[in-house]
Each structure stands twice: as C-alpha cells, then as structure tokens.
Amino acid sequence: QVQLVESGGGLVQPGGSLRLSCAASGFSLDDYAIGWFRQAPGKEREGVSCISATDGSTYYTDPVKGRFTISRDNAKNTVYLQMNRLKPEDTAVYYCATGCGAGGTDGWGDDYWGQGTQVTVSS
C-alpha cells in the first residue's frame, strides 16, 4: 500500500522543540518533493516547509522561517521537520504530502498525504 505516516507530535511548552517524522511505505520518497503542512482549528491548511527531490533545496514560509528545519534521510525513506522555539500559534495538526517547490504554497500537495500528527504548544 502507498502510504505516508506522520509521527512525533505532542504537548510542549513555549520555547520547546519537537521533531516530526514523515515515513513512506509502498514508494520511494527520494523520487518526490515533500512538504509539511499544518491546520489549526478554524483555520485553513497552510504549507510551512518543502524539500525538493532533485537538488535538496528547502523552502520555508515566514511564520516558521529561522525556527523550523526540514531534512530527509533517503535510506530510512523518511522526511523530518525539526521545530525549535515553538510558539502557541504553532499549535495545529501537521501533515506531510508529496508535491511542493519554489512556487507559491497554494500549489503544494498532490497525490499522497499522511493522516496528521497533533502538535500542541501551551504553558
């Protein structure tokens, strides 16, 4: 089965860190650009980061720039999102998906999506 599974979410205090994982099965992640998305209650889903399949280029949207880092380990068929200096406004369900790049984030996300992992930042 073709599947993406996110993990690593949880409850953390403001200023803390989490590392999310996006693990693929049924296909090889090194053939795809992978994006991270989040959706907070009452808000639209937004793309936050992307890593390309070809040259390893990375992209970040302004709310997370300088705090989050995306990376991939092709041997483990996994993409990571390291989240540092977390803020309450980072609270959301985080998803990974295939399809992203240098263009606007409205064009990110195509064939494959994970089920999401909850991140809650609260004191």
N, C-alpha and C positions, 0 to 999 in steps of 0.2 A: 504494500500500500504506500502511496505517496503521502507523506505527512511531515509537518513541521510542529515541533513541540517546544514551547517556552517553559522555562523554569527559573527559579532564583528570586522570585518576588517575596515580599513580606512586609513587616512593620518595622520602620526605622525612625529614629529621631531626626529632627532637622540638623543638617550638617553631617549626617552619617553617609554611609556608602552601601551600595548593593551591586552585585554583578549578575546580570541576566544572561541566560543561555538560550540559544535557538538551535535545536538539534534536528537534522533532517534524516528521514528514512525513505527508502524507495527511489531516491535520486541523489545525485552528487551536487552538493552546494557550490563547489568550485565552478560550476557552469552558470551560476546565477549571481546577479547583483541582489543583495539582501538589504531590506530596510527595516527599521524599527519604527513603530507607530504607537500612539497612546490615545486613550479615550477616557476622559473624566466624566462623572455623572452630569448629565445635562449639556454636555459639550460635544462638538463634532470631533471625529477622529482626526488626528494630526500626525503627519510624519515628523520624526525628530532626527533620524540619522540614516545613513546609507553607506554601504561599502560595495565597490564595483567588483565584477567578476574578472575583469581583464587586467587592470594595472594596479589594483588595490587602493584606488582613490577613495577618500572618505568625504562625507558631507554632513553638516550639522545645521539645524535651524537655530535661530537666535536664542530662544529660551534655554537651550541646553549647551550652547557653544562655550567651550572652556571648562565645562564640568563633566560632560559625558565623553566616552571614547568607545568607538566601535572597532572590532577586530574579528579576524576569522582564523580558525585552525582547520585547514582542509583535511588533515589526517584524521581528525575527530569528526569531520563533517558538521561543524558547529560554528556559529557566529555568536559573538559576545557583545554585550553592552555594559561597560563599566560606568557606573553612575556615582559621582562624588559630589560632596557639598549639597546634598539633597535638600529641597525646599518643600513646604507643604503643597505648593502649587504643582509639584511633580506627581502628586497622588493621581493615579489612573490605572486602568488595565493596559498593560503593554503587550503589543503583538509584533511578531515578525512576519515578513512576507517577501516573496520574490518580486523583483521588478522595481528599480529605482535608478536614479542617476543625477546628472548635473542640472537637469531641468527642474521646474517648479514641483513642489511636493504633491500638488493635485494630480500629477501623472504617475505617482508612485503606487505600487501594489498591483499585481496582476493575478497569476494563476493560483498560487499557493499561499495559504495563510495558516498561522497557528491558532490555538484556542485562547491564548492570552494568559498572562500571569499578573496578579494584583500587586501593586506597589502602593503602600500607604506610608506617608511621611507625616508624623504627628508627635507632639510633645506630651 
